[in-house]
Amino acid sequence: MGRKKIQIQRITDERNRQ
């Protein structure tokens, strides 16, 4: 559960940077 949240947050952070 925690691992999936971190992966989703990492992808969202990278997309938000663009």
C-alpha positions, 0 to 999 in steps of 0.5 A: 500500500505504501509502496504503491503510493510512493510510485504514484506520487513520483510519477505525478511529481514528474508530470507536474514538473513538466 
